[in-house]
């Protein structure tokens, strides 16, 4: 499970780097709608990665809590 979360974090980091580079270009030309749409698409993908990371984290906590409860 840890490897999956690391994969999502890596993907999110890569997307964020790409998004920041595009946003730098967009800030010089805010009328470029193609860049705006591409940035929005990347933002959506970053949000999806963040959601997956959150789900993995919650799943780990639940598994740990269940394991701790069974020891009692």
PDB file of N, CA, C and O in Angstrom:
ATOM      1  N   UNK A   1       0.823  -1.199   0.000  1.00  0.00           N
ATOM      2  CA  UNK A   1       0.000   0.000   0.000  1.00  0.00           C
ATOM      3  C   UNK A   1       0.865   1.261   0.000  1.00  0.00           C
ATOM      4  O   UNK A   1       0.541   2.259  -0.643  1.00  0.00           O
ATOM      5  N   UNK A   2       1.959   1.187   0.730  1.00  0.00           N
ATOM      6  CA  UNK A   2       2.855   2.334   0.812  1.00  0.00           C
ATOM      7  C   UNK A   2       3.393   2.698  -0.570  1.00  0.00           C
ATOM      8  O   UNK A   2       3.529   3.875  -0.904  1.00  0.00           O
ATOM      9  N   UNK A   3       3.700   1.668  -1.371  1.00  0.00           N
ATOM     10  CA  UNK A   3       4.217   1.919  -2.720  1.00  0.00           C
ATOM     11  C   UNK A   3       3.194   2.636  -3.590  1.00  0.00           C
ATOM     12  O   UNK A   3       3.547   3.506  -4.386  1.00  0.00           O
ATOM     13  N   UNK A   4       1.911   2.263  -3.434  1.00  0.00           N
ATOM     14  CA  UNK A   4       0.862   2.932  -4.198  1.00  0.00           C
ATOM     15  C   UNK A   4       0.792   4.407  -3.833  1.00  0.00           C
ATOM     16  O   UNK A   4       0.682   5.270  -4.703  1.00  0.00           O
ATOM     17  N   UNK A   5       0.858   4.686  -2.527  1.00  0.00           N
ATOM     18  CA  UNK A   5       0.770   6.077  -2.090  1.00  0.00           C
ATOM     19  C   UNK A   5       1.972   6.869  -2.604  1.00  0.00           C
ATOM     20  O   UNK A   5       1.828   8.012  -3.037  1.00  0.00           O
ATOM     21  N   UNK A   6       3.159   6.255  -2.554  1.00  0.00           N
ATOM     22  CA  UNK A   6       4.349   6.924  -3.081  1.00  0.00           C
ATOM     23  C   UNK A   6       4.202   7.194  -4.574  1.00  0.00           C
ATOM     24  O   UNK A   6       4.650   8.228  -5.070  1.00  0.00           O
ATOM     25  N   UNK A   7       3.571   6.262  -5.293  1.00  0.00           N
ATOM     26  CA  UNK A   7       3.330   6.454  -6.726  1.00  0.00           C
ATOM     27  C   UNK A   7       2.399   7.631  -6.986  1.00  0.00           C
ATOM     28  O   UNK A   7       2.640   8.439  -7.884  1.00  0.00           O
ATOM     29  N   UNK A   8       1.321   7.722  -6.183  1.00  0.00           N
ATOM     30  CA  UNK A   8       0.386   8.841  -6.342  1.00  0.00           C
ATOM     31  C   UNK A   8       1.062  10.163  -5.998  1.00  0.00           C
ATOM     32  O   UNK A   8       0.831  11.173  -6.662  1.00  0.00           O
ATOM     33  N   UNK A   9       1.898  10.156  -4.957  1.00  0.00           N
ATOM     34  CA  UNK A   9       2.607  11.386  -4.574  1.00  0.00           C
ATOM     35  C   UNK A   9       3.572  11.813  -5.673  1.00  0.00           C
ATOM     36  O   UNK A   9       3.675  12.996  -5.994  1.00  0.00           O
ATOM     37  N   UNK A  10       4.275  10.844  -6.244  1.00  0.00           N
ATOM     38  CA  UNK A  10       5.216  11.137  -7.322  1.00  0.00           C
ATOM     39  C   UNK A  10       4.484  11.709  -8.534  1.00  0.00           C
ATOM     40  O   UNK A  10       4.922  12.694  -9.129  1.00  0.00           O
ATOM     41  N   UNK A  11       3.375  11.085  -8.888  1.00  0.00           N
ATOM     42  CA  UNK A  11       2.583  11.561 -10.027  1.00  0.00           C
ATOM     43  C   UNK A  11       2.075  12.981  -9.762  1.00  0.00           C
ATOM     44  O   UNK A  11       2.121  13.844 -10.638  1.00  0.00           O
ATOM     45  N   UNK A  12       1.586  13.206  -8.530  1.00  0.00           N
ATOM     46  CA  UNK A  12       1.086  14.539  -8.175  1.00  0.00           C
ATOM     47  C   UNK A  12       2.211  15.573  -8.266  1.00  0.00           C
ATOM     48  O   UNK A  12       2.003  16.676  -8.770  1.00  0.00           O
ATOM     49  N   UNK A  13       3.397  15.216  -7.781  1.00  0.00           N
ATOM     50  CA  UNK A  13       4.535  16.140  -7.836  1.00  0.00           C
ATOM     51  C   UNK A  13       4.915  16.460  -9.284  1.00  0.00           C
ATOM     52  O   UNK A  13       5.191  17.612  -9.617  1.00  0.00           O
ATOM     53  N   UNK A  14       4.929  15.438 -10.139  1.00  0.00           N
ATOM     54  CA  UNK A  14       5.250  15.651 -11.558  1.00  0.00           C
ATOM     55  C   UNK A  14       4.224  16.569 -12.222  1.00  0.00           C
ATOM     56  O   UNK A  14       4.578  17.468 -12.985  1.00  0.00           O
ATOM     57  N   UNK A  15       2.946  16.325 -11.917  1.00  0.00           N
ATOM     58  CA  UNK A  15       1.883  17.163 -12.487  1.00  0.00           C
ATOM     59  C   UNK A  15       1.990  18.606 -11.986  1.00  0.00           C
ATOM     60  O   UNK A  15       1.768  19.552 -12.742  1.00  0.00           O
ATOM     61  N   UNK A  16       2.328  18.761 -10.722  1.00  0.00           N
ATOM     62  CA  UNK A  16       2.453  20.103 -10.147  1.00  0.00           C
ATOM     63  C   UNK A  16       3.583  20.881 -10.816  1.00  0.00           C
ATOM     64  O   UNK A  16       3.448  22.074 -11.086  1.00  0.00           O
ATOM     65  N   UNK A  17       4.679  20.209 -11.077  1.00  0.00           N
ATOM     66  CA  UNK A  17       5.803  20.864 -11.765  1.00  0.00           C
ATOM     67  C   UNK A  17       5.378  21.316 -13.162  1.00  0.00           C
ATOM     68  O   UNK A  17       5.661  22.441 -13.575  1.00  0.00           O
ATOM     69  N   UNK A  18       4.693  20.421 -13.882  1.00  0.00           N
ATOM     70  CA  UNK A  18       4.219  20.754 -15.228  1.00  0.00           C
ATOM     71  C   UNK A  18       3.226  21.911 -15.167  1.00  0.00           C
ATOM     72  O   UNK A  18       3.283  22.829 -15.986  1.00  0.00           O
ATOM     73  N   UNK A  19       2.313  21.864 -14.193  1.00  0.00           N
ATOM     74  CA  UNK A  19       1.297  22.909 -14.042  1.00  0.00           C
ATOM     75  C   UNK A  19       1.946  24.267 -13.753  1.00  0.00           C
ATOM     76  O   UNK A  19       1.549  25.282 -14.325  1.00  0.00           O
ATOM     77  N   UNK A  20       2.932  24.280 -12.874  1.00  0.00           N
ATOM     78  CA  UNK A  20       3.593  25.536 -12.525  1.00  0.00           C
ATOM     79  C   UNK A  20       4.313  26.151 -13.722  1.00  0.00           C
ATOM     80  O   UNK A  20       4.312  27.369 -13.898  1.00  0.00           O
ATOM     81  N   UNK A  21       4.930  25.297 -14.548  1.00  0.00           N
ATOM     82  CA  UNK A  21       5.599  25.796 -15.757  1.00  0.00           C
ATOM     83  C   UNK A  21       4.580  26.394 -16.732  1.00  0.00           C
ATOM     84  O   UNK A  21       4.813  27.449 -17.321  1.00  0.00           O
ATOM     85  N   UNK A  22       3.449  25.703 -16.890  1.00  0.00           N
ATOM     86  CA  UNK A  22       2.402  26.232 -17.771  1.00  0.00           C
ATOM     87  C   UNK A  22       1.820  27.527 -17.226  1.00  0.00           C
ATOM     88  O   UNK A  22       1.540  28.457 -17.982  1.00  0.00           O
ATOM     89  N   UNK A  23       1.642  27.583 -15.919  1.00  0.00           N
ATOM     90  CA  UNK A  23       1.066  28.789 -15.326  1.00  0.00           C
ATOM     91  C   UNK A  23       2.000  29.978 -15.505  1.00  0.00           C
ATOM     92  O   UNK A  23       1.543  31.109 -15.672  1.00  0.00           O
ATOM     93  N   UNK A  24       3.296  29.729 -15.471  1.00  0.00           N
ATOM     94  CA  UNK A  24       4.271  30.808 -15.699  1.00  0.00           C
ATOM     95  C   UNK A  24       4.074  31.384 -17.102  1.00  0.00           C
ATOM     96  O   UNK A  24       4.072  32.600 -17.297  1.00  0.00           O
ATOM     97  N   UNK A  25       3.906  30.471 -18.083  1.00  0.00           N
ATOM     98  CA  UNK A  25       3.646  30.923 -19.462  1.00  0.00           C
ATOM     99  C   UNK A  25       2.309  31.644 -19.553  1.00  0.00           C
ATOM    100  O   UNK A  25       2.195  32.672 -20.220  1.00  0.00           O
ATOM    101  N   UNK A  26       1.292  31.100 -18.875  1.00  0.00           N
ATOM    102  CA  UNK A  26      -0.046  31.685 -18.912  1.00  0.00           C
ATOM    103  C   UNK A  26      -0.064  33.083 -18.284  1.00  0.00           C
ATOM    104  O   UNK A  26      -0.773  33.968 -18.761  1.00  0.00           O
ATOM    105  N   UNK A  27       0.703  33.277 -17.232  1.00  0.00           N
ATOM    106  CA  UNK A  27       0.705  34.585 -16.570  1.00  0.00           C
ATOM    107  C   UNK A  27       1.271  35.680 -17.478  1.00  0.00           C
ATOM    108  O   UNK A  27       0.958  36.858 -17.306  1.00  0.00           O
ATOM    109  N   UNK A  28       2.096  35.289 -18.434  1.00  0.00           N
ATOM    110  CA  UNK A  28       2.610  36.262 -19.411  1.00  0.00           C
ATOM    111  C   UNK A  28       1.610  36.525 -20.533  1.00  0.00           C
ATOM    112  O   UNK A  28       1.689  37.542 -21.221  1.00  0.00           O
ATOM    113  N   UNK A  29       0.664  35.594 -20.710  1.00  0.00           N
ATOM    114  CA  UNK A  29      -0.326  35.726 -21.777  1.00  0.00           C
ATOM    115  C   UNK A  29      -1.666  35.175 -21.287  1.00  0.00           C
ATOM    116  O   UNK A  29      -2.070  34.084 -21.689  1.00  0.00           O
ATOM    117  N   UNK A  30      -2.359  35.927 -20.417  1.00  0.00           N
ATOM    118  CA  UNK A  30      -3.593  35.420 -19.806  1.00  0.00           C
ATOM    119  C   UNK A  30      -4.768  35.253 -20.784  1.00  0.00           C
ATOM    120  O   UNK A  30      -5.825  34.762 -20.387  1.00  0.00           O
ATOM    121  N   UNK A  31      -4.605  35.641 -22.013  1.00  0.00           N
ATOM    122  CA  UNK A  31      -5.666  35.449 -23.011  1.00  0.00           C
ATOM    123  C   UNK A  31      -5.559  34.098 -23.716  1.00  0.00           C
ATOM    124  O   UNK A  31      -6.400  33.766 -24.551  1.00  0.00           O
ATOM    125  N   UNK A  32      -4.537  33.325 -23.386  1.00  0.00           N
ATOM    126  CA  UNK A  32      -4.326  32.035 -24.026  1.00  0.00           C
ATOM    127  C   UNK A  32      -5.240  30.989 -23.366  1.00  0.00           C
ATOM    128  O   UNK A  32      -4.905  30.405 -22.336  1.00  0.00           O
ATOM    129  N   UNK A  33      -6.383  30.780 -23.984  1.00  0.00           N
ATOM    130  CA  UNK A  33      -7.370  29.865 -23.416  1.00  0.00           C
ATOM    131  C   UNK A  33      -6.929  28.406 -23.479  1.00  0.00           C
ATOM    132  O   UNK A  33      -7.326  27.600 -22.637  1.00  0.00           O
ATOM    133  N   UNK A  34      -6.114  28.066 -24.467  1.00  0.00           N
ATOM    134  CA  UNK A  34      -5.614  26.692 -24.548  1.00  0.00           C
ATOM    135  C   UNK A  34      -4.773  26.356 -23.320  1.00  0.00           C
ATOM    136  O   UNK A  34      -4.893  25.269 -22.756  1.00  0.00           O
ATOM    137  N   UNK A  35      -3.929  27.286 -22.915  1.00  0.00           N
ATOM    138  CA  UNK A  35      -3.127  27.069 -21.708  1.00  0.00           C
ATOM    139  C   UNK A  35      -4.015  26.979 -20.470  1.00  0.00           C
ATOM    140  O   UNK A  35      -3.781  26.150 -19.590  1.00  0.00           O
ATOM    141  N   UNK A  36      -5.022  27.824 -20.406  1.00  0.00           N
ATOM    142  CA  UNK A  36      -5.935  27.812 -19.265  1.00  0.00           C
ATOM    143  C   UNK A  36      -6.637  26.459 -19.140  1.00  0.00           C
ATOM    144  O   UNK A  36      -6.772  25.921 -18.041  1.00  0.00           O
ATOM    145  N   UNK A  37      -7.074  25.924 -20.259  1.00  0.00           N
ATOM    146  CA  UNK A  37      -7.749  24.625 -20.244  1.00  0.00           C
ATOM    147  C   UNK A  37      -6.764  23.521 -19.845  1.00  0.00           C
ATOM    148  O   UNK A  37      -7.114  22.622 -19.081  1.00  0.00           O
ATOM    149  N   UNK A  38      -5.554  23.589 -20.354  1.00  0.00           N
ATOM    150  CA  UNK A  38      -4.544  22.580 -20.007  1.00  0.00           C
ATOM    151  C   UNK A  38      -4.210  22.644 -18.508  1.00  0.00           C
ATOM    152  O   UNK A  38      -4.047  21.610 -17.861  1.00  0.00           O
ATOM    153  N   UNK A  39      -4.111  23.851 -17.969  1.00  0.00           N
ATOM    154  CA  UNK A  39      -3.847  24.023 -16.539  1.00  0.00           C
ATOM    155  C   UNK A  39      -5.004  23.447 -15.728  1.00  0.00           C
ATOM    156  O   UNK A  39      -4.779  22.769 -14.725  1.00  0.00           O
ATOM    157  N   UNK A  40      -6.227  23.709 -16.149  1.00  0.00           N
ATOM    158  CA  UNK A  40      -7.408  23.194 -15.453  1.00  0.00           C
ATOM    159  C   UNK A  40      -7.422  21.661 -15.462  1.00  0.00           C
ATOM    160  O   UNK A  40      -7.748  21.033 -14.455  1.00  0.00           O
ATOM    161  N   UNK A  41      -7.072  21.077 -16.585  1.00  0.00           N
ATOM    162  CA  UNK A  41      -7.021  19.623 -16.700  1.00  0.00           C
ATOM    163  C   UNK A  41      -5.983  19.046 -15.736  1.00  0.00           C
ATOM    164  O   UNK A  41      -6.226  18.033 -15.079  1.00  0.00           O
ATOM    165  N   UNK A  42      -4.837  19.696 -15.662  1.00  0.00           N
ATOM    166  CA  UNK A  42      -3.792  19.244 -14.739  1.00  0.00           C
ATOM    167  C   UNK A  42      -4.244  19.438 -13.297  1.00  0.00           C
ATOM    168  O   UNK A  42      -4.002  18.572 -12.456  1.00  0.00           O
ATOM    169  N   UNK A  43      -4.895  20.555 -12.998  1.00  0.00           N
ATOM    170  CA  UNK A  43      -5.420  20.781 -11.645  1.00  0.00           C
ATOM    171  C   UNK A  43      -6.382  19.671 -11.233  1.00  0.00           C
ATOM    172  O   UNK A  43      -6.361  19.212 -10.091  1.00  0.00           O
ATOM    173  N   UNK A  44      -7.220  19.246 -12.167  1.00  0.00           N
ATOM    174  CA  UNK A  44      -8.152  18.147 -11.886  1.00  0.00           C
ATOM    175  C   UNK A  44      -7.406  16.844 -11.609  1.00  0.00           C
ATOM    176  O   UNK A  44      -7.786  16.082 -10.720  1.00  0.00           O
ATOM    177  N   UNK A  45      -6.355  16.593 -12.365  1.00  0.00           N
ATOM    178  CA  UNK A  45      -5.557  15.382 -12.161  1.00  0.00           C
ATOM    179  C   UNK A  45      -4.821  15.429 -10.813  1.00  0.00           C
ATOM    180  O   UNK A  45      -4.708  14.414 -10.125  1.00  0.00           O
ATOM    181  N   UNK A  46      -4.329  16.605 -10.448  1.00  0.00           N
ATOM    182  CA  UNK A  46      -3.673  16.777  -9.138  1.00  0.00           C
ATOM    183  C   UNK A  46      -4.680  16.503  -8.019  1.00  0.00           C
ATOM    184  O   UNK A  46      -4.357  15.842  -7.032  1.00  0.00           O
ATOM    185  N   UNK A  47      -5.885  17.011  -8.180  1.00  0.00           N
ATOM    186  CA  UNK A  47      -6.931  16.784  -7.176  1.00  0.00           C
ATOM    187  C   UNK A  47      -7.262  15.300  -7.064  1.00  0.00           C
ATOM    188  O   UNK A  47      -7.486  14.797  -5.963  1.00  0.00           O
ATOM    189  N   UNK A  48      -7.294  14.599  -8.188  1.00  0.00           N
ATOM    190  CA  UNK A  48      -7.574  13.158  -8.169  1.00  0.00           C
ATOM    191  C   UNK A  48      -6.457  12.406  -7.446  1.00  0.00           C
ATOM    192  O   UNK A  48      -6.725  11.485  -6.674  1.00  0.00           O
ATOM    193  N   UNK A  49      -5.224  12.793  -7.692  1.00  0.00           N
ATOM    194  CA  UNK A  49      -4.094  12.164  -6.989  1.00  0.00           C
ATOM    195  C   UNK A  49      -4.181  12.423  -5.494  1.00  0.00           C
ATOM    196  O   UNK A  49      -3.954  11.523  -4.685  1.00  0.00           O
ATOM    197  N   UNK A  50      -4.506  13.643  -5.133  1.00  0.00           N
ATOM    198  CA  UNK A  50      -4.633  13.993  -3.717  1.00  0.00           C
ATOM    199  C   UNK A  50      -5.732  13.171  -3.060  1.00  0.00           C
ATOM    200  O   UNK A  50      -5.580  12.728  -1.921  1.00  0.00           O
ATOM    201  N   UNK A  51      -6.832  12.964  -3.766  1.00  0.00           N
ATOM    202  CA  UNK A  51      -7.929  12.139  -3.250  1.00  0.00           C
ATOM    203  C   UNK A  51      -7.465  10.693  -3.045  1.00  0.00           C
ATOM    204  O   UNK A  51      -7.792  10.076  -2.031  1.00  0.00           O
ATOM    205  N   UNK A  52      -6.715  10.160  -3.989  1.00  0.00           N
ATOM    206  CA  UNK A  52      -6.199   8.792  -3.859  1.00  0.00           C
ATOM    207  C   UNK A  52      -5.255   8.682  -2.658  1.00  0.00           C
ATOM    208  O   UNK A  52      -5.300   7.701  -1.917  1.00  0.00           O
ATOM    209  N   UNK A  53      -4.410   9.685  -2.472  1.00  0.00           N
ATOM    210  CA  UNK A  53      -3.489   9.696  -1.332  1.00  0.00           C
ATOM    211  C   UNK A  53      -4.279   9.718  -0.023  1.00  0.00           C
ATOM    212  O   UNK A  53      -3.946   9.006   0.924  1.00  0.00           O
ATOM    213  N   UNK A  54      -5.318  10.533   0.019  1.00  0.00           N
ATOM    214  CA  UNK A  54      -6.167  10.620   1.213  1.00  0.00           C
ATOM    215  C   UNK A  54      -6.832   9.275   1.490  1.00  0.00           C
ATOM    216  O   UNK A  54      -6.875   8.823   2.634  1.00  0.00           O
ATOM    217  N   UNK A  55      -7.352   8.636   0.440  1.00  0.00           N
ATOM    218  CA  UNK A  55      -7.989   7.332   0.602  1.00  0.00           C
ATOM    219  C   UNK A  55      -6.997   6.290   1.119  1.00  0.00           C
ATOM    220  O   UNK A  55      -7.329   5.496   1.999  1.00  0.00           O
ATOM    221  N   UNK A  56      -5.786   6.292   0.573  1.00  0.00           N
ATOM    222  CA  UNK A  56      -4.753   5.349   1.014  1.00  0.00           C
ATOM    223  C   UNK A  56      -4.383   5.596   2.479  1.00  0.00           C
ATOM    224  O   UNK A  56      -4.221   4.653   3.254  1.00  0.00           O
ATOM    225  N   UNK A  57      -4.252   6.862   2.844  1.00  0.00           N
ATOM    226  CA  UNK A  57      -3.896   7.213   4.220  1.00  0.00           C
ATOM    227  C   UNK A  57      -4.978   6.759   5.188  1.00  0.00           C
ATOM    228  O   UNK A  57      -4.677   6.170   6.227  1.00  0.00           O
ATOM    229  N   UNK A  58      -6.241   7.031   4.850  1.00  0.00           N
ATOM    230  CA  UNK A  58      -7.346   6.602   5.708  1.00  0.00           C
ATOM    231  C   UNK A  58      -7.403   5.087   5.819  1.00  0.00           C
ATOM    232  O   UNK A  58      -7.667   4.544   6.892  1.00  0.00           O
ATOM    233  N   UNK A  59      -7.157   4.415   4.720  1.00  0.00           N
ATOM    234  CA  UNK A  59      -7.167   2.962   4.717  1.00  0.00           C
ATOM    235  C   UNK A  59      -6.070   2.413   5.637  1.00  0.00           C
ATOM    236  O   UNK A  59      -6.290   1.445   6.365  1.00  0.00           O
ATOM    237  N   UNK A  60      -4.907   3.031   5.599  1.00  0.00           N
ATOM    238  CA  UNK A  60      -3.811   2.605   6.477  1.00  0.00           C
ATOM    239  C   UNK A  60      -4.176   2.808   7.947  1.00  0.00           C
ATOM    240  O   UNK A  60      -3.930   1.932   8.776  1.00  0.00           O
ATOM    241  N   UNK A  61      -4.759   3.959   8.269  1.00  0.00           N
ATOM    242  CA  UNK A  61      -5.149   4.230   9.657  1.00  0.00           C
ATOM    243  C   UNK A  61      -6.213   3.249  10.132  1.00  0.00           C
ATOM    244  O   UNK A  61      -6.166   2.769  11.265  1.00  0.00           O
ATOM    245  N   UNK A  62      -7.175   2.955   9.255  1.00  0.00           N
ATOM    246  CA  UNK A  62      -8.224   2.001   9.625  1.00  0.00           C
ATOM    247  C   UNK A  62      -7.629   0.619   9.865  1.00  0.00           C
ATOM    248  O   UNK A  62      -7.983  -0.049  10.837  1.00  0.00           O
ATOM    249  N   UNK A  63      -6.734   0.190   8.990  1.00  0.00           N
ATOM    250  CA  UNK A  63      -6.097  -1.115   9.144  1.00  0.00           C
ATOM    251  C   UNK A  63      -5.302  -1.176  10.444  1.00  0.00           C
ATOM    252  O   UNK A  63      -5.343  -2.174  11.164  1.00  0.00           O
ATOM    253  N   UNK A  64      -4.585  -0.108  10.732  1.00  0.00           N
ATOM    254  CA  UNK A  64      -3.788  -0.053  11.964  1.00  0.00           C
ATOM    255  C   UNK A  64      -4.688  -0.061  13.180  1.00  0.00           C
ATOM    256  O   UNK A  64      -4.394  -0.742  14.162  1.00  0.00           O
ATOM    257  N   UNK A  65      -5.776   0.683  13.131  1.00  0.00           N
ATOM    258  CA  UNK A  65      -6.713   0.724  14.256  1.00  0.00           C
ATOM    259  C   UNK A  65      -7.346  -0.638  14.493  1.00  0.00           C
ATOM    260  O   UNK A  65      -7.493  -1.061  15.640  1.00  0.00           O
ATOM    261  N   UNK A  66      -7.720  -1.325  13.431  1.00  0.00           N
ATOM    262  CA  UNK A  66      -8.302  -2.660  13.570  1.00  0.00           C
ATOM    263  C   UNK A  66      -7.285  -3.648  14.142  1.00  0.00           C
ATOM    264  O   UNK A  66      -7.626  -4.494  14.970  1.00  0.00           O
ATOM    265  N   UNK A  67      -6.052  -3.534  13.699  1.00  0.00           N
ATOM    266  CA  UNK A  67      -5.002  -4.416  14.201  1.00  0.00           C
ATOM    267  C   UNK A  67      -4.749  -4.148  15.682  1.00  0.00           C
ATOM    268  O   UNK A  67      -4.577  -5.083  16.464  1.00  0.00           O
ATOM    269  N   UNK A  68      -4.725  -2.884  16.064  1.00  0.00           N
ATOM    270  CA  UNK A  68      -4.518  -2.511  17.469  1.00  0.00           C
ATOM    271  C   UNK A  68      -5.694  -2.976  18.333  1.00  0.00           C
ATOM    272  O   UNK A  68      -5.497  -3.421  19.463  1.00  0.00           O
ATOM    273  N   UNK A  69      -6.906  -2.873  17.805  1.00  0.00           N
ATOM    274  CA  UNK A  69      -8.090  -3.272  18.544  1.00  0.00           C
ATOM    275  C   UNK A  69      -8.124  -4.785  18.767  1.00  0.00           C
ATOM    276  O   UNK A  69      -8.590  -5.253  19.806  1.00  0.00           O
ATOM    277  N   UNK A  70      -7.631  -5.541  17.791  1.00  0.00           N
ATOM    278  CA  UNK A  70      -7.648  -6.991  17.921  1.00  0.00           C
ATOM    279  C   UNK A  70      -6.611  -7.484  18.931  1.00  0.00           C
ATOM    280  O   UNK A  70      -6.729  -8.594  19.450  1.00  0.00           O
ATOM    281  N   UNK A  71      -5.605  -6.668  19.208  1.00  0.00           N
ATOM    282  CA  UNK A  71      -4.581  -7.031  20.197  1.00  0.00           C
ATOM    283  C   UNK A  71      -5.099  -6.875  21.624  1.00  0.00           C
ATOM    284  O   UNK A  71      -4.572  -7.476  22.559  1.00  0.00           O
ATOM    285  N   UNK A  72      -6.143  -6.055  21.773  1.00  0.00           N
ATOM    286  CA  UNK A  72      -6.662  -5.789  23.118  1.00  0.00           C
ATOM    287  C   UNK A  72      -7.451  -6.927  23.674  1.00  0.00           C
ATOM    288  O   UNK A  72      -7.948  -6.843  24.797  1.00  0.00           O
TER     289      UNK A  72
END
